[in-house]
């Protein structure tokens, strides 16, 4: 636990070292950036257009996913509900900047691209396993890009695959015969942790190895969850939730540190991406959906409306 806490401090408390004469943004700043200048199509219309050509819902597979991940909804349901809720708060494609902290895996782009199609440009905070490696510095830069009198939607979380046969941690990928690991970074970190908890390996502080810095950090940040994963009925099912809990601490700290830079409003959507085969819809298990006003106050928990 001490090593993991030290890693948190190293990763996210020293980002000022990378800033040259410019502090992290803590107050509202003006920008001429317009996310979708002249946009006339509503977000709700974009959702309808977006999923018109997506795979139809497979009832049997839908039940399989929801049996393994109670609370999960399809990306189509997610986008529809999120857009409706945020529309009530005046979020639309012309005034909203999308910000994501998702894994580097191309499968994580599915959810990201869907929301890009709805809201426009995306600022990426994330890296391996979905951890917000851009940190406070990235948040400060992102905040300056939100349209004047505009909003920001943040989507964050780890991801996990589920194959057509219901194997968690595996997924079919386009053009690849092998049913592949997903998330590879998370599984590698889990195996590293298992070696330590089983007594067959030692903790290796890999944070100094810049060539694999992010994976070393993921392994450090998952250390406090060794017993939880060892006791889990299904380690692969529990793994993304352990990762989410670790990431949630970091995301909350970044948001709280930088919330003074919020312009009109901020929505933070957190959860687990559930990747599936190319011919089925992806899913998302929402675990957080908070709305902050222009003063940085958390004014509404919107999560119940996604369940």
Long-range contacts (C-beta under 8 A, 24 or more apart in sequence): 1-223, 1-224, 3-203, 3-205, 3-220, 3-223, 4-220, 4-221, 4-222, 4-223, 4-224, 7-207, 7-217, 7-220, 7-221, 8-221, 8-249, 8-250, 10-207, 11-133, 11-135, 11-207, 11-217, 12-135, 12-136, 12-250, 12-253, 12-254, 15-135, 15-136, 15-137, 16-136, 16-137, 18-137, 19-137, 23-140, 24-136, 24-137, 24-139, 24-140, 24-257, 24-258, 25-139, 25-140, 25-141, 25-143, 25-144, 25-258, 25-260, 25-261, 26-140, 26-258, 26-260, 26-261, 27-260, 27-261, 28-260, 28-261, 28-262, 28-263, 29-143, 29-144, 29-261, 30-148, 31-144, 31-145, 31-146, 31-147, 31-148, 32-148, 33-97, 33-145, 33-146, 33-147, 34-94, 34-147, 35-93, 35-94, 35-95, 35-96, 35-97, 35-119, 35-120, 35-121, 35-147, 35-150, 36-93, 36-94, 36-119, 36-120, 37-94, 38-94, 39-92, 39-93, 39-94, 39-120, 41-93, 42-87, 42-92, 42-93, 43-83, 43-86, 43-87, 43-91, 43-92, 43-93, 43-118, 43-119, 44-80, 44-83, 44-84, 44-87, 46-83, 46-93, 46-117, 46-118, 47-76, 47-79, 47-80, 47-83, 47-118, 50-79, 50-114, 50-117, 50-118, 51-76, 51-79, 54-281, 55-279, 55-280, 55-281, 57-281, 58-280, 58-281, 61-164, 61-276, 61-280, 64-162, 64-166, 65-162, 65-274, 65-276, 65-283, 68-162, 68-166, 68-168, 68-237, 69-162, 69-237, 69-272, 69-274, 69-283, 69-285, 71-285, 71-286, 71-307, 72-272, 72-274, 72-283, 72-284, 72-285, 73-283, 73-284, 73-285, 73-286, 73-306, 74-281, 74-282, 74-283, 74-284, 75-110, 75-111, 75-114, 75-281, 75-282, 75-283, 75-284, 76-281, 78-284, 78-286, 78-306, 79-114, 79-115, 79-118, 81-305, 81-306, 82-153, 82-269, 82-289, 82-306, 83-118, 85-289, 85-302, 85-305, 86-151, 86-153, 86-267, 89-151, 89-265, 89-267, 89-291, 90-151, 90-264, 90-265, 91-119, 91-151, 91-153, 91-265, 91-267, 93-118, 93-119, 93-120, 94-147, 95-147, 95-149, 95-150, 95-151, 95-264, 96-120, 96-147, 96-150, 96-151, 96-152, 96-153, 97-121, 97-123, 97-142, 97-145, 97-146, 97-147, 97-150, 97-151, 97-152, 97-153, 98-122, 98-123, 98-152, 98-153, 98-155, 99-123, 99-124, 99-125, 99-142, 99-152, 99-153, 99-154, 99-155, 100-124, 100-125, 100-126, 100-154, 100-155, 100-156, 101-125, 101-126, 101-130, 101-131, 101-132, 101-134, 101-154, 101-155, 101-156, 101-157, 101-247, 101-251, 102-126, 102-130, 102-155, 102-156, 102-157, 102-159, 102-273, 103-127, 103-128, 103-129, 103-130, 103-158, 103-159, 103-183, 103-185, 103-273, 104-128, 104-185, 105-159, 105-182, 105-183, 105-184, 105-185, 107-159, 107-161, 107-171, 107-173, 107-182, 107-273, 107-275, 107-282, 108-159, 108-273, 108-275, 110-273, 110-275, 110-282, 111-155, 111-273, 111-282, 111-284, 112-155, 115-153, 115-155, 119-153, 121-145, 125-154, 125-156, 125-254, 126-156, 127-214, 128-185, 128-214, 128-215, 128-217, 128-218, 129-158, 129-183, 129-185, 129-186, 129-189, 129-218, 129-243, 129-247, 130-156, 130-157, 130-158, 130-159, 130-243, 130-247, 130-273, 131-214, 131-217, 131-218, 131-221, 131-246, 131-247, 131-250, 132-156, 132-247, 132-250, 132-251, 132-254, 133-214, 133-217, 135-254, 136-254, 136-257, 136-258, 139-254, 139-255, 139-257, 139-258, 139-261, 140-258, 140-261, 143-258, 143-261, 143-262, 143-263, 144-261, 146-263, 147-263, 148-263, 149-263, 149-264, 150-263, 150-264, 151-263, 151-264, 151-265, 151-266, 151-267, 152-262, 152-263, 152-265, 152-266, 152-267, 153-266, 153-267, 153-269, 154-251, 154-255, 154-266, 154-267, 154-268, 154-269, 155-269, 155-270, 156-247, 156-251, 156-268, 156-269, 156-270, 157-240, 157-244, 157-247, 157-270, 157-271, 157-272, 157-273, 157-287, 158-183, 158-186, 158-240, 158-243, 158-244, 158-247, 158-272, 158-273, 159-183, 159-240, 159-272, 159-273, 159-274, 159-275, 160-186, 160-236, 160-237, 160-239, 160-240, 160-272, 160-273, 160-274, 160-275, 161-274, 161-275, 161-276, 162-274, 162-275, 162-276, 163-277, 164-276, 164-277, 164-280, 168-234, 168-236, 168-237, 169-236, 169-239, 171-275, 171-276, 171-277, 172-276, 172-277, 172-278, 173-278, 174-278, 182-275, 183-240, 185-214, 185-215, 185-218, 186-218, 186-239, 186-240, 186-243, 187-236, 187-239, 188-215, 188-219, 189-215, 189-218, 189-219, 189-222, 190-222, 190-229, 190-235, 190-239, 192-219, 193-219, 193-222, 193-223, 193-225, 193-226, 193-229, 194-229, 194-230, 194-235, 196-223, 196-226, 197-226, 197-227, 197-229, 197-230, 221-246, 222-246, 240-272, 241-272, 244-270, 244-271, 244-272, 244-287, 248-287, 248-288, 255-292, 259-292, 259-296, 260-296, 262-292, 262-293, 262-294, 262-295, 262-296, 263-294, 264-294, 265-291, 265-292, 265-293, 265-294, 266-291, 266-292, 267-291, 267-292, 267-302, 268-292
